[in-house]
């Protein structure tokens, strides 16, 4: 029996919607290279449609920071079930996508069962709490990085890391230069504003209302402004509509971050992977993230090492776009910054060009194929 004839089983673990999307694409890429691979794991409907037998549906359950404490019991029970599955079933490789707080425990269970692990999307230990690196080193066989500087950072700390480009740009052209906006015919009175409050329930609860307050203030100053809100799923769109503030006139779209950014002049974006999609569309953006003032001053600011927090600024290695992280209560500074940007079209044009410059390297390779090759290499090395 040749490698090509051998049947392999991959357990693939995603805990939220963006990770599930990456995993669904990865499943398709692996199947294209080797159709004999079987998939089982945690995720959502996209992974199921790609051919993964769902061990548990987790994609709608994601939480962040202090909200995660409400789900501890759920994840503790799930990890215990996964541990039992590893003991009772043959698994040749475990692929863990993002969500390190959850997936590190899945990786520990895999290591205890003698199963190699591949981490897809490196945890951002370079930004805060670097001491956690020893946990990753103990249970990670290979690490796929989606930001260029991460490969060296993790390699220097004893982890086999490879930069695989960024999956958010897998389906765009390798040449992003046509996306540069020149703002030659831009009229601030008719500014097109994208509102991107994130995919997680907690993000919508904390950021959607302030984003709307900013939008209403901009609409008051620019009466012909066009507002478009992007929801990750139809379920999230329903949540946005239910929480819409009186007087807001807004168009809604689903799963269209980059397409909406291509058609917008400026965007308000929750910190996270969506910021890179917006930047790759050449759309100037303001990055927002909210957390408890007490938690930030009591713990957060002591743990966070990086002076730059948004992915866009980390790529640029400077404060290229405004980042209000964390944002606590008043939206007035954000409104003032948005007005300043809208009233300066030449600056917007320069920023658009710089955003394309820093995201262009991320579109150089097809990430799903790179990760698929690494996964199959790991499988065949065990044969």
C-alpha positions as CSV (number, residue, x, y, z in Angstrom):
1,X,0.0,0.0,0.0
2,X,1.4,3.4,-1.0
3,X,1.1,6.6,0.9
4,X,-1.5,7.7,-1.6
5,X,-3.6,4.6,-0.9
6,X,-3.3,4.9,2.9
7,X,-6.3,6.3,4.8
8,X,-5.5,9.0,7.3
9,X,-7.7,10.6,10.0
10,X,-7.2,14.2,11.0
11,X,-8.9,15.7,14.0
12,X,-9.4,19.4,13.2
13,X,-10.3,21.9,15.9
14,X,-11.9,25.3,15.4
15,X,-13.8,27.2,18.1
16,X,-15.1,30.3,16.3
17,X,-16.4,31.4,13.0
18,X,-13.2,32.7,11.3
19,X,-11.3,29.7,12.4
20,X,-14.0,27.4,11.1
21,X,-13.8,29.2,7.7
22,X,-10.0,28.6,7.5
23,X,-10.5,25.0,8.5
24,X,-13.2,24.4,5.8
25,X,-10.9,25.8,3.1
26,X,-8.0,23.7,4.5
27,X,-10.1,20.5,4.4
28,X,-10.8,21.2,0.7
29,X,-7.1,21.8,-0.1
30,X,-6.0,18.6,1.7
31,X,-8.7,16.6,-0.2
32,X,-7.4,18.0,-3.5
33,X,-3.9,16.7,-2.7
34,X,-5.0,13.4,-1.1
35,X,-8.6,12.3,-1.2
36,X,-7.9,9.4,1.3
37,X,-7.9,11.7,4.3
38,X,-10.9,11.5,6.8
39,X,-11.8,14.5,8.9
40,X,-13.5,14.7,12.3
41,X,-13.5,17.7,14.6
42,X,-15.1,20.7,16.3
43,X,-16.3,23.6,14.2
44,X,-19.5,24.5,12.3
45,X,-21.5,24.0,9.1
46,X,-18.8,25.2,6.7
47,X,-16.5,22.4,8.0
48,X,-19.4,19.9,7.8
49,X,-20.1,21.0,4.2
50,X,-16.4,20.5,3.3
51,X,-16.5,16.9,4.5
52,X,-15.7,17.0,8.3
53,X,-17.7,14.8,10.6
54,X,-18.5,17.2,13.5
55,X,-17.6,15.9,16.9
56,X,-19.2,19.1,18.4
57,X,-20.5,22.4,16.9
58,X,-18.5,25.2,18.5
59,X,-18.4,28.0,15.9
60,X,-21.2,30.0,17.5
61,X,-19.9,29.6,21.0
62,X,-16.8,31.9,20.9
63,X,-16.1,34.4,23.6
64,X,-13.3,36.6,24.5
65,X,-11.5,38.1,27.6
66,X,-13.7,38.2,30.7
67,X,-16.8,36.8,28.8
68,X,-14.9,33.5,28.5
69,X,-15.5,32.7,32.1
70,X,-19.2,32.0,31.4
71,X,-18.2,29.1,29.1
72,X,-15.6,27.4,31.2
73,X,-17.8,24.5,32.1
74,X,-18.8,23.9,28.5
75,X,-15.2,23.8,27.3
76,X,-14.0,21.7,30.2
77,X,-16.6,19.0,29.4
78,X,-15.8,19.2,25.7
79,X,-12.0,18.8,26.2
80,X,-12.7,15.8,28.5
81,X,-14.8,14.2,25.7
82,X,-12.0,14.9,23.1
83,X,-9.5,13.4,25.4
84,X,-11.6,10.2,25.6
85,X,-12.0,10.2,21.8
86,X,-8.2,10.3,21.4
87,X,-7.8,7.4,23.7
88,X,-10.4,5.3,22.0
89,X,-9.9,6.1,18.3
90,X,-7.1,6.2,15.8
91,X,-6.1,9.8,14.9
92,X,-3.0,10.5,12.8
93,X,-2.8,14.3,13.2
94,X,-4.5,17.0,15.2
95,X,-4.9,20.4,13.5
96,X,-5.7,23.3,15.8
97,X,-6.9,26.5,14.3
98,X,-6.7,29.8,16.3
99,X,-8.5,30.1,19.7
100,X,-5.3,29.2,21.7
101,X,-7.0,29.3,25.1
102,X,-9.2,26.4,24.1
103,X,-6.9,24.7,21.6
104,X,-3.9,24.5,23.9
105,X,-5.9,22.0,26.0
106,X,-6.8,20.0,22.9
107,X,-3.1,19.9,22.0
108,X,-2.2,18.7,25.5
109,X,-4.7,15.8,25.1
110,X,-3.2,15.0,21.7
111,X,0.3,15.0,23.1
112,X,-0.7,12.7,25.9
113,X,-2.2,10.3,23.4
114,X,0.9,10.4,21.2
115,X,-0.7,12.3,18.3
116,X,1.3,15.0,16.5
117,X,-0.1,18.5,16.4
118,X,-0.1,21.2,13.8
119,X,-1.2,24.7,15.0
120,X,-2.7,26.8,12.2
121,X,-2.6,30.5,13.1
122,X,0.0,31.3,15.7
123,X,-1.1,32.5,19.1
124,X,-0.2,36.2,19.7
125,X,2.2,35.5,22.5
126,X,4.6,38.1,21.1
127,X,2.0,40.7,22.1
128,X,1.2,39.7,25.7
129,X,2.1,37.1,28.3
130,X,5.1,35.7,26.5
131,X,5.7,33.3,29.4
132,X,2.9,31.1,27.9
133,X,5.3,30.0,25.2
134,X,6.6,27.1,27.2
135,X,3.1,25.6,27.1
136,X,3.0,25.8,23.3
137,X,6.5,24.4,23.0
138,X,5.6,21.3,24.9
139,X,2.6,20.3,22.7
140,X,3.2,21.8,19.3
141,X,5.0,19.9,16.5
142,X,4.6,22.4,13.7
143,X,3.3,26.0,13.7
144,X,1.8,27.9,10.7
145,X,2.2,31.6,11.0
146,X,0.0,34.1,9.1
147,X,2.0,37.2,9.9
148,X,5.6,37.6,8.4
149,X,7.4,38.5,11.6
150,X,6.0,35.6,13.6
151,X,8.2,32.9,11.9
152,X,11.4,34.3,13.3
153,X,9.9,35.1,16.7
154,X,8.7,31.6,17.3
155,X,11.7,29.9,15.7
156,X,14.0,31.7,18.1
157,X,12.0,30.3,21.0
158,X,12.4,26.7,19.9
159,X,9.2,26.1,17.9
160,X,9.2,24.8,14.3
161,X,7.4,27.7,12.7
162,X,6.6,28.5,9.0
163,X,5.1,31.6,7.5
164,X,2.3,30.4,5.2
165,X,0.9,33.8,4.2
166,X,-2.6,34.9,5.3
167,X,-5.8,32.9,4.6
168,X,-8.0,36.0,4.5
169,X,-6.3,36.9,1.2
170,X,-6.4,33.4,-0.4
171,X,-9.2,34.3,-2.8
172,X,-7.9,37.7,-3.9
173,X,-5.5,38.6,-6.7
174,X,-1.8,38.4,-5.9
175,X,-1.6,42.0,-7.1
176,X,-3.4,44.3,-4.8
177,X,-2.4,47.6,-6.4
178,X,-5.7,48.1,-8.3
179,X,-7.3,48.4,-4.8
180,X,-5.5,51.7,-4.1
181,X,-8.1,54.5,-3.7
182,X,-7.0,57.9,-5.1
183,X,-10.0,59.9,-3.7
184,X,-9.7,62.1,-6.8
185,X,-13.5,62.6,-7.0
186,X,-14.2,62.1,-3.3
187,X,-16.9,64.4,-1.7
188,X,-16.8,64.2,2.1
189,X,-20.5,65.1,2.2
190,X,-21.2,61.7,0.5
191,X,-18.7,59.7,2.4
192,X,-19.3,55.9,2.4
193,X,-18.7,54.5,5.9
194,X,-18.3,50.7,6.7
195,X,-19.3,49.5,10.2
196,X,-17.7,46.2,11.0
197,X,-18.5,45.2,14.7
198,X,-16.9,41.7,14.6
199,X,-18.3,38.2,14.6
200,X,-18.4,37.3,18.2
201,X,-21.5,37.9,20.3
202,X,-19.5,39.7,23.0
203,X,-18.0,42.1,20.4
204,X,-21.4,43.0,19.1
205,X,-22.7,43.6,22.6
206,X,-19.9,46.0,23.5
207,X,-19.0,47.7,20.2
208,X,-22.1,47.8,18.0
209,X,-23.8,50.6,20.0
210,X,-20.8,52.9,20.1
211,X,-20.1,52.3,16.4
212,X,-23.7,53.4,15.8
213,X,-23.2,56.5,17.9
214,X,-20.2,57.4,15.9
215,X,-22.1,56.8,12.7
216,X,-25.0,59.0,13.8
217,X,-22.5,61.8,14.6
218,X,-20.9,61.5,11.2
219,X,-24.4,61.4,9.5
220,X,-25.2,64.7,11.3
221,X,-22.1,66.3,9.9
222,X,-22.3,64.7,6.5
223,X,-26.1,64.3,5.8
224,X,-25.6,62.4,2.6
225,X,-23.2,59.8,4.1
226,X,-23.9,56.2,3.3
227,X,-23.6,53.6,6.1
228,X,-23.1,49.9,5.6
229,X,-22.8,47.4,8.4
230,X,-21.2,44.0,7.9
231,X,-22.5,40.9,9.8
232,X,-20.5,37.7,9.9
233,X,-23.6,35.5,9.6
234,X,-27.4,35.9,9.1
235,X,-27.8,35.2,12.8
236,X,-25.4,38.1,13.6
237,X,-27.2,40.3,11.1
238,X,-30.4,39.7,13.1
239,X,-28.6,40.7,16.3
240,X,-27.4,43.9,14.7
241,X,-30.8,44.9,13.4
242,X,-32.4,44.2,16.8
243,X,-29.9,46.5,18.5
244,X,-30.1,49.3,15.9
245,X,-30.4,52.7,17.4
246,X,-33.3,55.0,16.5
247,X,-32.6,57.3,13.6
248,X,-29.8,55.2,12.1
249,X,-30.2,54.6,8.4
250,X,-28.0,51.7,7.5
251,X,-27.6,49.0,4.9
252,X,-26.7,45.5,6.1
253,X,-24.6,42.8,4.3
254,X,-23.4,39.4,5.4
255,X,-19.9,37.9,5.2
256,X,-18.6,40.7,2.9
257,X,-15.9,42.5,4.9
258,X,-13.5,43.0,2.0
259,X,-16.2,43.6,-0.7
260,X,-17.7,46.3,1.5
261,X,-14.3,47.8,2.2
262,X,-13.6,48.0,-1.5
263,X,-16.7,50.2,-1.9
264,X,-16.2,52.3,1.2
265,X,-14.1,55.4,1.9
266,X,-13.4,54.7,5.6
267,X,-14.3,51.9,8.0
268,X,-14.8,51.5,11.7
269,X,-13.5,48.0,12.5
270,X,-13.4,45.8,15.6
271,X,-9.8,44.7,16.3
272,X,-9.0,41.3,14.8
273,X,-8.6,39.6,11.4
274,X,-11.2,41.8,9.7
275,X,-8.7,44.7,10.0
276,X,-6.4,43.0,7.5
277,X,-9.2,42.4,5.0
278,X,-10.1,46.0,5.2
279,X,-6.5,47.1,4.8
280,X,-6.0,44.8,1.8
281,X,-8.9,46.6,0.1
282,X,-7.0,49.9,0.5
283,X,-9.7,51.3,2.8
284,X,-8.5,53.6,5.6
285,X,-9.8,52.4,8.9
286,X,-10.1,53.1,12.6
287,X,-9.7,50.1,14.9
288,X,-11.7,49.7,18.1
289,X,-11.9,47.3,20.9
290,X,-13.6,47.5,24.2
291,X,-13.0,45.8,27.5
292,X,-13.6,46.4,31.2
293,X,-11.7,49.5,32.5
294,X,-11.1,47.6,35.8
295,X,-9.7,44.5,34.0
296,X,-7.5,46.6,31.7
297,X,-6.0,48.8,34.4
298,X,-5.8,45.9,36.9
299,X,-4.4,43.2,34.6
300,X,-4.4,44.0,30.9
301,X,-1.9,46.9,30.7
302,X,0.6,44.9,32.7
303,X,0.4,41.9,30.5
304,X,0.4,43.6,27.1
305,X,4.0,44.2,26.0
306,X,3.4,45.6,22.5
307,X,2.9,49.4,22.1
308,X,1.1,48.5,18.9
309,X,-2.1,46.4,19.3
310,X,-4.0,46.3,15.9
311,X,-2.7,43.8,13.3
312,X,-2.4,46.6,10.7
313,X,-0.1,48.7,12.9
314,X,1.9,45.6,13.9
315,X,2.5,44.9,10.2
316,X,3.5,48.5,9.5
317,X,5.6,48.5,12.7
318,X,4.2,52.0,13.5
319,X,0.9,53.8,14.2
320,X,-0.3,53.8,10.6
321,X,-4.0,53.7,11.5
322,X,-5.8,55.1,14.6
323,X,-6.4,52.4,17.2
324,X,-8.7,52.9,20.1
325,X,-7.7,49.9,22.1
326,X,-9.1,49.5,24.6
327,X,-12.0,51.9,24.1
328,X,-13.9,52.4,27.4
329,X,-16.8,54.8,27.2
330,X,-16.7,58.2,25.4
331,X,-16.8,58.0,21.6
332,X,-16.0,61.7,21.2
333,X,-12.3,61.1,20.4
334,X,-13.2,58.5,17.8
335,X,-15.7,60.9,16.2
336,X,-13.1,63.7,16.1
337,X,-10.5,61.3,14.5
338,X,-13.0,60.1,11.9
339,X,-14.0,63.7,10.9
340,X,-10.3,64.6,10.7
341,X,-9.7,61.8,8.3
342,X,-12.7,62.3,6.1
343,X,-11.9,66.0,5.7
344,X,-8.4,65.2,4.4
345,X,-8.8,63.3,1.1
346,X,-5.1,63.6,0.2
347,X,-4.1,62.0,3.5
348,X,-6.7,59.2,2.9
349,X,-5.2,58.5,-0.5
350,X,-1.7,58.2,1.0
351,X,-3.0,55.9,3.7
352,X,-4.8,53.7,1.1
353,X,-1.5,53.3,-0.8
354,X,0.4,52.4,2.4
355,X,-2.2,49.9,3.4
356,X,-1.8,48.1,0.1
357,X,2.0,48.2,0.6
358,X,1.9,46.4,3.9
359,X,-0.7,43.8,3.0
360,X,0.7,42.9,-0.5
361,X,3.1,40.3,1.0
362,X,0.2,38.5,2.6
363,X,-1.3,37.7,-0.8
364,X,1.8,36.2,-2.2
365,X,0.9,32.5,-1.5
366,X,-2.3,30.5,-1.2
367,X,-2.3,29.7,2.5
368,X,-4.7,26.8,2.5
369,X,-2.4,24.9,0.0
370,X,0.7,25.7,2.1
371,X,-0.9,24.4,5.3
372,X,-2.3,21.4,3.4
373,X,1.2,20.4,2.2
374,X,2.6,20.7,5.7
375,X,-0.2,18.5,7.1
376,X,0.3,15.8,4.5
377,X,4.0,15.9,5.1
378,X,3.4,15.3,8.8
379,X,1.0,12.4,8.0
380,X,3.3,10.7,5.6
381,X,6.3,11.0,7.9
382,X,4.5,8.7,10.3
383,X,3.7,6.1,7.7
